[in-house]
Amino acid sequence: MTEAAWQPVRKVRTHEQVLAQIERKILDGELRVGERLPSERELAEALGVSRASIREALRALEVMGIIESHIGSGPESGSFVSGRSNEALGNLLRLHMALAQISLADLVDIRCQLEQNNARRAAVRRTDEDLRHLESLIDSMRAPGLRYEDFNELDTEFHVSVARASKNALASDLMQALRDAVKHKMTAAFASLPDWRAATDKLILEHDELLRLIRERDADGAASRIGDHIEGFYQHQVMGDGAGQR
């Protein structure tokens, strides 16, 4: 009988065990967004560890965007479960893309798949409020004197809002994270265009057409339109002349 190979025991530092317990309570629904964690002293006593280990775990969670801490005294002080997880996801995705050397072609491909699905579902599930919000964003894009940085923020919100209109919470979170991950490259793309306003005018017209299809509940048309919209920008403004990423 062959004995199973011994498996090395992973050494876990104290703060990692604290981290794991807090994460477990969040996953189990015992801690929700906006809820306050026990104080450092209370956590240290309850878990039988030093306050230094508690602080190290809380700092790690804060960097991850899972909690936020407020210094001082009173009801507003202490550590709270944060709603900034999207921000952390975007940061993590940006680092992953750099380290894994994700190609532009892969980025375009996955974004098209995600956004086509979002547009298709938005055409079926959108509300009048969704339509009004999308229309207001397009109107804001037309504002005279708008900076390209502001246009990029509005453009991001438009695409994320299409995802929200699909009524799939994960889809909108992924869309926000994806756009956050390439934000600096997006603004560089617009800055490098010879006439960024002319380029954005074309994008606005395409947004108008997409909104019309969503309003008319044309799911296939909306999916096709947003796919052409994304691929067209990459092909003509990025791959064609070396501008940044959209």
Backbone bond lengths (Angstrom), bond angles and torsions (degrees), N, CA, C in turn:
res aa  C-N    CA-C-N  psi(-1)  N-CA   C-N-CA  omega(-1)  CA-C   N-CA-C  phi
1 M - - - 1.460 - - 1.527 109.92 -
2 T 1.311 115.67 125.80 1.459 120.74 -178.55 1.523 110.35 -84.73
3 E 1.337 115.23 127.38 1.450 118.81 179.83 1.523 110.50 -77.92
4 A 1.329 115.38 143.27 1.459 119.55 177.22 1.520 109.82 -66.78
5 A 1.316 114.77 143.68 1.468 119.15 -179.06 1.525 110.57 -65.40
6 W 1.312 114.87 143.76 1.458 119.42 176.40 1.522 109.45 -69.82
7 Q 1.302 115.95 139.87 1.452 120.94 178.41 1.524 109.47 -106.21
8 P 1.323 117.10 130.23 1.465 118.77 179.85 1.521 111.42 -61.23
9 V 1.315 116.10 141.84 1.461 121.69 178.82 1.524 108.62 -85.20
10 R 1.324 116.25 126.80 1.454 120.19 -179.28 1.523 109.97 -76.21
11 K 1.318 115.37 128.66 1.452 120.14 176.88 1.528 109.44 -80.77
12 V 1.298 115.69 120.81 1.462 120.88 -178.89 1.519 108.85 -110.80
13 R 1.335 115.25 124.45 1.448 119.17 178.81 1.530 110.10 -74.67
14 T 1.327 115.63 157.38 1.466 120.78 -174.22 1.521 112.07 -56.89
15 H 1.334 117.24 -44.86 1.469 118.76 -176.67 1.522 111.46 -65.07
16 E 1.360 117.72 -27.13 1.463 120.43 177.59 1.527 110.84 -69.04
17 Q 1.345 116.60 -33.78 1.461 119.96 176.67 1.530 110.54 -68.76
18 V 1.339 116.04 -38.48 1.471 119.97 175.68 1.515 109.73 -62.76
19 L 1.320 115.46 -45.73 1.467 121.95 179.03 1.523 110.68 -56.37
20 A 1.330 115.82 -46.24 1.467 120.53 -177.98 1.526 111.73 -63.10
21 Q 1.338 117.81 -37.26 1.466 120.30 -179.86 1.530 111.79 -68.65
22 I 1.329 116.21 -40.29 1.467 119.21 178.54 1.532 109.99 -66.92
23 E 1.331 116.12 -43.11 1.471 119.81 178.19 1.532 110.27 -60.58
24 R 1.315 117.82 -40.54 1.462 121.73 -179.56 1.517 110.96 -62.56
25 K 1.321 117.65 -40.65 1.468 120.46 179.06 1.534 111.39 -66.38
26 I 1.328 116.39 -33.22 1.463 119.69 176.05 1.526 109.64 -69.63
27 L 1.321 117.07 -45.01 1.469 121.26 -179.87 1.522 111.60 -64.05
28 D 1.338 116.76 -34.38 1.468 120.80 179.96 1.526 112.83 -82.04
29 G 1.327 116.56 -2.97 1.454 120.15 178.88 1.513 114.64 82.01
30 E 1.330 117.42 9.65 1.465 120.42 178.43 1.527 111.60 -77.76
31 L 1.323 115.84 -24.61 1.465 121.81 175.29 1.526 107.91 -122.45
32 R 1.325 116.22 127.46 1.462 121.27 -178.72 1.519 110.66 -122.47
33 V 1.333 115.25 166.93 1.462 120.51 -179.42 1.529 110.44 -54.23
34 G 1.327 115.40 130.43 1.460 121.25 178.52 1.515 114.34 93.37
35 E 1.335 117.87 -13.86 1.463 120.17 -179.04 1.526 110.86 -79.93
36 R 1.307 114.83 145.82 1.455 121.50 -177.35 1.517 110.81 -89.85
37 L 1.328 115.48 136.53 1.459 120.43 176.11 1.526 109.46 -81.01
38 P 1.326 118.24 158.22 1.472 120.24 172.77 1.522 109.52 -58.52
39 S 1.310 116.76 159.45 1.466 120.78 179.58 1.526 110.08 -66.19
40 E 1.341 115.67 166.11 1.470 119.95 177.61 1.524 110.40 -56.93
41 R 1.322 116.50 -43.27 1.466 120.69 -179.31 1.517 110.66 -62.46
42 E 1.329 116.67 -45.56 1.466 120.29 -179.11 1.522 111.43 -64.18
43 L 1.331 116.24 -41.55 1.466 119.60 178.98 1.534 110.86 -65.70
44 A 1.328 115.82 -42.40 1.465 119.56 -179.81 1.528 111.08 -61.02
45 E 1.335 117.11 -41.59 1.463 121.08 -179.87 1.524 110.95 -69.83
46 A 1.343 116.21 -41.76 1.463 119.65 -177.81 1.525 112.39 -67.78
47 L 1.333 116.93 -35.45 1.461 120.92 -176.32 1.524 113.05 -96.87
48 G 1.326 117.02 -10.01 1.457 120.53 178.63 1.519 113.15 69.53
49 V 1.324 116.04 37.51 1.462 120.43 179.58 1.531 108.74 -128.47
50 S 1.320 116.17 174.02 1.458 120.40 -179.82 1.526 110.33 -78.84
51 R 1.331 114.70 156.75 1.458 119.13 177.05 1.531 110.74 -65.77
52 A 1.323 117.27 -26.41 1.469 121.10 177.22 1.531 110.12 -63.09
53 S 1.334 116.31 -40.47 1.467 119.89 178.25 1.522 110.78 -66.94
54 I 1.324 116.23 -38.26 1.464 120.64 177.39 1.525 109.73 -62.23
55 R 1.328 117.07 -47.43 1.467 121.13 -179.03 1.526 111.25 -61.14
56 E 1.323 117.21 -40.21 1.463 121.38 -179.65 1.528 110.29 -64.50
57 A 1.324 116.63 -41.55 1.461 120.54 178.60 1.531 110.90 -66.06
58 L 1.330 116.81 -42.31 1.458 120.93 -179.49 1.520 111.68 -66.21
59 R 1.339 116.73 -37.19 1.467 120.06 177.09 1.522 110.62 -63.38
60 A 1.336 116.51 -41.75 1.465 120.42 179.41 1.530 110.39 -63.23
61 L 1.332 117.05 -42.73 1.462 120.94 179.44 1.524 111.57 -66.02
62 E 1.337 116.16 -33.91 1.463 120.06 179.11 1.525 110.69 -68.58
63 V 1.325 117.12 -41.97 1.458 121.33 177.36 1.530 110.29 -61.64
64 M 1.313 116.91 -36.29 1.467 121.86 179.51 1.524 112.33 -75.18
65 G 1.339 116.88 -8.01 1.456 119.97 -179.82 1.507 113.85 81.07
66 I 1.333 117.33 13.79 1.457 121.30 -177.12 1.522 111.37 -86.51
67 I 1.322 116.42 -34.62 1.462 119.62 176.17 1.521 109.10 -130.54
68 E 1.325 116.96 163.46 1.451 122.10 171.29 1.521 107.83 -133.95
69 S 1.311 114.74 142.87 1.461 120.04 -174.93 1.517 110.83 -114.38
70 H 1.334 115.97 142.06 1.463 122.54 178.37 1.526 108.12 -122.76
71 I 1.323 115.22 124.22 1.459 120.98 -179.15 1.521 110.07 -82.39
72 G 1.314 116.33 145.70 1.457 120.89 177.02 1.508 111.10 128.29
73 S 1.328 114.60 -156.97 1.461 119.96 178.68 1.524 108.86 -132.21
74 G 1.313 115.81 164.41 1.445 119.81 -179.64 1.517 112.29 101.67
75 P 1.327 116.89 -177.71 1.470 121.24 -174.36 1.524 114.70 -66.59
76 E 1.339 117.63 -20.62 1.461 120.01 -178.65 1.523 112.72 -90.77
77 S 1.331 117.77 -4.09 1.459 120.72 -178.34 1.529 110.23 -91.42
78 G 1.332 114.64 165.67 1.457 119.75 178.04 1.517 112.01 103.77
79 S 1.318 116.89 -167.23 1.467 123.31 -178.27 1.521 110.31 -108.49
80 F 1.323 115.86 133.90 1.456 122.45 -178.27 1.526 110.15 -126.04
81 V 1.328 116.27 148.48 1.460 120.17 174.28 1.525 107.21 -67.29
82 S 1.302 115.71 127.01 1.464 121.68 -171.31 1.521 112.15 -93.20
83 G 1.341 114.07 157.85 1.465 119.97 172.89 1.515 110.61 -102.66
84 R 1.368 117.53 19.08 1.461 121.59 -176.73 1.532 112.72 -96.47
85 S 1.315 117.77 24.25 1.455 118.95 -176.92 1.522 112.07 -64.78
86 N 1.352 117.78 -29.23 1.457 120.54 177.56 1.523 111.17 -62.06
87 E 1.327 115.71 -41.21 1.461 120.78 178.72 1.527 110.42 -60.63
88 A 1.328 115.92 -43.93 1.463 120.46 179.22 1.524 111.04 -65.51
89 L 1.329 116.52 -38.88 1.467 120.58 179.60 1.527 110.46 -64.06
90 G 1.338 116.28 -40.32 1.461 120.14 177.62 1.516 111.94 -63.39
91 N 1.329 116.68 -42.93 1.466 120.53 178.41 1.523 111.17 -62.82
92 L 1.318 115.83 -43.86 1.463 120.25 -179.94 1.522 110.94 -64.23
93 L 1.338 116.56 -41.17 1.461 120.36 -179.70 1.528 110.65 -65.57
94 R 1.338 117.15 -39.53 1.463 120.19 178.97 1.522 110.94 -62.05
95 L 1.334 116.80 -43.98 1.460 120.20 178.34 1.526 111.24 -65.12
96 H 1.326 116.52 -40.65 1.470 119.86 179.20 1.522 111.21 -62.41
97 M 1.336 115.93 -42.80 1.465 119.52 179.88 1.517 111.45 -60.88
98 A 1.340 116.47 -38.52 1.458 120.26 179.84 1.525 111.42 -70.94
99 L 1.336 116.73 -47.01 1.462 120.62 -176.75 1.529 112.03 -69.37
100 A 1.328 116.34 -38.03 1.466 119.93 -179.04 1.520 112.12 -86.53
101 Q 1.332 116.64 -2.06 1.466 122.79 180.00 1.535 111.26 52.05
102 I 1.324 113.83 53.17 1.469 120.08 177.87 1.521 109.08 -63.85
103 S 1.313 117.71 128.49 1.463 121.58 -176.70 1.523 111.29 -77.52
104 L 1.323 115.37 158.41 1.451 121.11 177.56 1.526 110.55 -61.65
105 A 1.333 116.27 -38.60 1.464 120.06 179.55 1.525 111.40 -61.63
106 D 1.336 116.86 -40.48 1.460 120.39 178.42 1.519 111.05 -66.53
107 L 1.328 116.29 -39.82 1.457 120.93 178.69 1.519 111.29 -62.11
108 V 1.340 116.35 -46.55 1.470 121.00 179.41 1.522 110.22 -62.00
109 D 1.331 116.16 -43.02 1.461 120.78 -177.27 1.524 111.58 -61.86
110 I 1.342 117.11 -48.88 1.466 119.30 -176.38 1.515 111.04 -71.51
111 R 1.334 116.88 -33.80 1.459 118.83 178.34 1.525 110.55 -67.00
112 C 1.326 117.29 -41.30 1.471 120.40 178.28 1.525 111.14 -60.78
113 Q 1.323 116.04 -44.69 1.462 119.23 179.83 1.526 111.55 -60.49
114 L 1.327 115.86 -46.31 1.458 120.57 -178.65 1.529 111.11 -64.77
115 E 1.329 116.56 -47.68 1.457 119.41 -175.65 1.524 112.95 -71.66
116 Q 1.313 117.86 -32.78 1.468 119.31 176.27 1.522 110.65 -64.77
117 N 1.312 116.66 -41.27 1.460 120.20 176.85 1.532 110.50 -64.89
118 N 1.351 116.51 -41.60 1.459 120.04 177.88 1.524 111.75 -60.04
119 A 1.338 116.30 -46.70 1.468 120.77 -177.65 1.525 110.95 -65.25
120 R 1.318 116.20 -40.17 1.467 120.04 -179.93 1.533 110.72 -62.05
121 R 1.315 116.43 -45.04 1.467 120.37 -179.37 1.531 111.34 -73.45
122 A 1.334 116.67 -34.11 1.464 119.52 178.71 1.520 110.99 -63.15
123 A 1.324 116.96 -36.42 1.461 120.67 179.58 1.530 111.63 -63.42
124 V 1.301 116.38 -27.05 1.468 121.26 -179.00 1.536 111.49 -91.43
125 R 1.331 116.80 -37.41 1.459 120.96 -168.90 1.529 114.56 -105.15
126 R 1.320 118.85 -7.41 1.459 121.09 -173.73 1.520 111.73 -60.74
127 T 1.324 114.68 152.40 1.461 121.84 176.09 1.524 108.85 -109.37
128 D 1.319 116.29 169.67 1.470 119.81 176.40 1.521 110.29 -61.42
129 E 1.329 116.99 -35.38 1.462 120.39 178.53 1.524 110.99 -64.45
130 D 1.342 116.99 -39.81 1.466 121.06 176.30 1.527 110.03 -59.35
131 L 1.314 116.61 -45.03 1.463 120.77 -178.52 1.521 111.27 -63.49
132 R 1.322 116.68 -42.08 1.468 119.95 179.43 1.523 111.27 -63.69
133 H 1.323 115.56 -40.07 1.469 119.14 -179.61 1.528 110.51 -65.90
134 L 1.312 117.72 -44.85 1.461 121.26 178.89 1.523 110.88 -61.49
135 E 1.325 116.65 -40.99 1.460 120.67 179.38 1.533 111.01 -65.42
136 S 1.328 116.67 -38.95 1.470 119.88 179.67 1.527 111.07 -65.86
137 L 1.315 117.31 -34.68 1.462 120.47 178.05 1.530 110.91 -66.52
138 I 1.318 116.22 -41.46 1.472 120.02 177.62 1.526 110.01 -63.33
139 D 1.327 117.04 -42.52 1.465 120.72 177.47 1.531 110.77 -59.15
140 S 1.333 116.69 -41.06 1.467 120.57 -179.91 1.526 111.50 -66.49
141 M 1.336 116.73 -31.48 1.464 120.63 178.40 1.527 111.76 -65.44
142 R 1.319 116.73 -24.02 1.475 121.27 -178.03 1.531 112.37 -86.53
143 A 1.299 118.55 -2.65 1.466 121.31 -175.17 1.526 111.23 -59.43
144 P 1.335 117.79 131.98 1.476 120.95 177.51 1.527 110.33 -62.63
145 G 1.308 116.05 143.41 1.459 120.54 176.98 1.513 114.67 76.69
146 L 1.317 116.87 8.76 1.468 120.34 -179.91 1.528 109.97 -65.51
147 R 1.321 117.36 133.66 1.461 121.84 176.22 1.520 109.81 -79.84
148 Y 1.336 116.25 153.72 1.464 118.55 -179.13 1.526 111.34 -65.20
149 E 1.354 117.25 -29.44 1.467 119.18 176.57 1.529 110.44 -63.50
150 D 1.350 115.80 -40.12 1.464 119.92 179.16 1.522 111.05 -69.88
151 F 1.340 115.64 -37.30 1.465 118.40 176.75 1.517 110.56 -60.78
152 N 1.330 117.05 -41.71 1.459 120.12 179.74 1.524 111.56 -61.72
153 E 1.348 116.65 -39.50 1.464 119.92 177.71 1.527 110.60 -63.40
154 L 1.327 117.01 -43.07 1.470 120.84 179.24 1.525 110.86 -67.02
155 D 1.326 116.20 -39.82 1.458 120.68 179.01 1.524 110.56 -63.32
156 T 1.336 115.87 -42.37 1.466 120.35 176.76 1.525 110.35 -60.26
157 E 1.339 116.45 -47.14 1.454 120.48 -178.87 1.525 111.19 -63.18
158 F 1.331 117.35 -34.64 1.467 120.73 178.37 1.527 110.34 -62.76
159 H 1.319 116.58 -49.21 1.473 119.75 -177.79 1.526 111.59 -68.67
160 V 1.319 116.95 -37.29 1.464 119.83 176.28 1.526 109.91 -66.75
161 S 1.333 117.57 -35.78 1.462 121.37 -179.76 1.528 111.70 -69.24
162 V 1.331 117.01 -33.07 1.472 119.61 173.06 1.530 108.78 -62.40
163 A 1.327 115.99 -41.37 1.470 119.91 177.60 1.527 110.74 -63.86
164 R 1.335 117.46 -40.99 1.466 119.98 178.32 1.528 110.50 -63.49
165 A 1.317 116.22 -37.19 1.462 120.48 -179.76 1.523 111.71 -66.01
166 S 1.334 117.00 -18.48 1.467 120.37 177.01 1.522 111.28 -73.99
167 K 1.357 115.84 -12.93 1.471 123.11 179.38 1.529 112.31 64.52
168 N 1.325 115.18 28.86 1.462 120.88 172.96 1.517 106.75 -115.88
169 A 1.337 116.82 106.53 1.461 121.36 -174.26 1.525 112.17 -60.72
170 L 1.327 117.25 -38.65 1.460 120.04 -178.89 1.521 110.73 -67.51
171 A 1.321 117.07 -36.90 1.467 120.66 179.72 1.517 110.83 -61.88
172 S 1.327 117.15 -42.95 1.465 119.60 -179.33 1.530 110.95 -69.82
173 D 1.339 117.50 -36.30 1.458 120.66 176.91 1.530 110.97 -64.16
174 L 1.326 116.61 -43.23 1.460 120.50 179.11 1.521 111.43 -65.88
175 M 1.332 116.53 -38.04 1.452 120.52 179.17 1.518 110.52 -64.78
176 Q 1.337 116.58 -43.79 1.464 120.85 178.69 1.529 110.55 -62.78
177 A 1.322 116.80 -43.86 1.464 120.77 -179.31 1.522 111.18 -64.13
178 L 1.326 116.37 -40.73 1.459 120.21 -179.81 1.520 111.06 -64.05
179 R 1.335 116.65 -43.94 1.459 119.76 179.18 1.522 111.70 -68.92
180 D 1.332 117.81 -37.92 1.458 120.76 177.36 1.532 110.57 -63.22
181 A 1.328 116.07 -36.56 1.454 120.57 -176.96 1.523 113.05 -66.14
182 V 1.327 117.39 -27.72 1.467 120.33 -177.89 1.529 112.07 -113.65
183 K 1.340 115.77 17.22 1.465 119.70 -175.03 1.523 112.83 -56.86
184 H 1.336 117.50 -47.52 1.462 119.54 -176.83 1.523 111.59 -65.51
185 K 1.323 117.40 -31.94 1.460 120.48 177.97 1.527 111.11 -74.99
186 M 1.323 115.86 -31.87 1.467 120.44 177.23 1.521 110.90 -63.27
187 T 1.325 116.50 -48.22 1.457 119.37 -178.77 1.524 110.56 -65.98
188 A 1.330 117.12 -33.87 1.464 120.57 176.67 1.516 110.70 -65.32
189 A 1.338 116.79 -34.47 1.465 120.62 178.58 1.518 111.00 -62.67
190 F 1.333 116.59 -49.03 1.460 120.12 -179.61 1.528 111.04 -65.23
191 A 1.328 117.16 -37.41 1.465 120.82 -179.02 1.525 111.26 -64.61
192 S 1.334 116.84 -29.58 1.462 120.65 -175.97 1.529 113.51 -86.58
193 L 1.326 117.18 -8.49 1.461 119.62 -179.22 1.531 110.80 -72.73
194 P 1.333 118.27 137.21 1.469 120.86 178.17 1.530 112.18 -58.71
195 D 1.318 116.20 -39.30 1.466 121.56 178.58 1.523 107.25 -138.16
196 W 1.325 116.07 83.73 1.462 119.63 -174.03 1.523 111.82 -65.96
197 R 1.330 117.49 -29.54 1.463 119.92 -179.67 1.519 110.98 -67.12
198 A 1.334 117.28 -39.85 1.464 120.48 177.75 1.532 110.12 -64.74
199 A 1.330 115.90 -40.01 1.473 119.78 179.16 1.522 110.80 -64.91
200 T 1.336 116.45 -41.25 1.463 118.97 -178.47 1.532 111.63 -72.70
201 D 1.333 117.35 -29.20 1.470 119.64 175.40 1.525 110.18 -59.58
202 K 1.326 116.25 -39.58 1.467 120.62 177.82 1.537 110.19 -65.93
203 L 1.334 116.21 -40.65 1.460 119.83 179.03 1.532 110.81 -64.43
204 I 1.319 116.43 -37.26 1.465 120.31 179.50 1.532 110.54 -64.12
205 L 1.334 116.43 -41.85 1.462 119.78 177.44 1.530 110.60 -60.87
206 E 1.315 116.42 -38.85 1.465 120.22 178.35 1.525 110.85 -68.60
207 H 1.328 117.18 -36.08 1.473 120.66 174.26 1.526 110.51 -62.26
208 D 1.328 115.66 -42.57 1.470 120.56 177.90 1.525 111.28 -57.75
209 E 1.327 115.12 -45.35 1.464 120.01 -178.70 1.527 110.67 -65.95
210 L 1.323 116.92 -40.11 1.464 120.42 177.79 1.525 110.57 -63.22
211 L 1.328 116.76 -43.60 1.460 120.12 179.41 1.524 110.90 -62.08
212 R 1.338 116.66 -39.29 1.470 119.87 178.75 1.529 110.25 -60.64
213 L 1.321 117.06 -43.68 1.465 120.99 -178.54 1.528 111.08 -67.25
214 I 1.329 116.90 -38.51 1.465 120.06 176.92 1.526 110.10 -66.22
215 R 1.330 116.19 -41.39 1.466 120.19 179.14 1.535 110.96 -62.13
216 E 1.335 116.45 -37.52 1.465 121.46 -178.99 1.525 112.17 -84.08
217 R 1.309 116.88 3.17 1.473 123.51 179.54 1.536 112.29 59.70
218 D 1.328 114.82 34.56 1.466 120.68 176.85 1.528 107.56 -90.51
219 A 1.317 116.64 87.64 1.462 121.72 -173.16 1.525 112.02 -63.83
220 D 1.326 117.60 -48.07 1.463 120.22 -178.90 1.521 111.05 -66.40
221 G 1.340 116.43 -39.48 1.457 119.73 179.09 1.520 111.59 -64.81
222 A 1.327 116.86 -40.20 1.465 120.98 179.50 1.523 110.86 -65.36
223 A 1.330 116.61 -41.68 1.463 120.43 179.19 1.523 111.02 -63.85
224 S 1.329 116.82 -41.79 1.458 120.97 179.29 1.524 111.49 -66.66
225 R 1.344 115.83 -40.87 1.462 120.75 -177.53 1.524 111.31 -64.95
226 I 1.315 117.46 -44.70 1.465 119.41 -177.30 1.529 110.87 -71.14
227 G 1.325 117.17 -30.51 1.461 119.80 176.03 1.526 110.93 -65.70
228 D 1.333 116.25 -45.42 1.467 120.45 178.02 1.529 110.93 -64.04
229 H 1.328 115.24 -37.85 1.462 121.89 -179.43 1.533 110.88 -59.94
230 I 1.326 117.13 -46.14 1.464 121.49 -177.80 1.522 111.34 -73.04
231 E 1.336 116.36 -49.42 1.456 119.71 -177.60 1.522 111.47 -65.56
232 G 1.335 116.65 -35.69 1.459 119.87 179.74 1.512 111.94 -62.91
233 F 1.321 116.94 -41.42 1.464 119.38 179.64 1.525 110.68 -64.40
234 Y 1.332 117.69 -44.99 1.458 120.25 -179.43 1.521 111.06 -62.48
235 Q 1.325 116.21 -44.87 1.458 119.89 -175.10 1.528 112.18 -67.85
236 H 1.340 116.56 -41.35 1.468 119.86 -174.21 1.524 113.49 -90.85
237 Q 1.321 117.65 -33.05 1.462 119.90 -174.88 1.523 113.70 -105.11
238 V 1.321 117.26 -22.36 1.463 119.76 -177.41 1.523 110.89 -106.12
239 M 1.309 116.70 -63.83 1.453 120.07 -177.07 1.529 112.23 -70.27
240 G 1.346 114.57 -30.94 1.474 117.75 -176.15 1.508 113.74 -74.40
241 D 1.346 117.88 -41.95 1.455 118.59 -174.50 1.533 113.84 -123.77
242 G 1.343 116.40 7.99 1.455 119.18 173.73 1.505 114.66 81.67
243 A 1.343 118.05 16.49 1.456 119.13 177.66 1.508 108.82 -70.84
244 G 1.320 116.66 177.72 1.459 122.08 -178.71 1.491 112.20 -74.60
245 Q 1.321 117.79 -167.82 1.453 122.51 -176.13 1.506 111.09 -94.40
246 R 1.313 115.22 148.11 1.453 121.16 175.13 1.508 109.68 -107.52
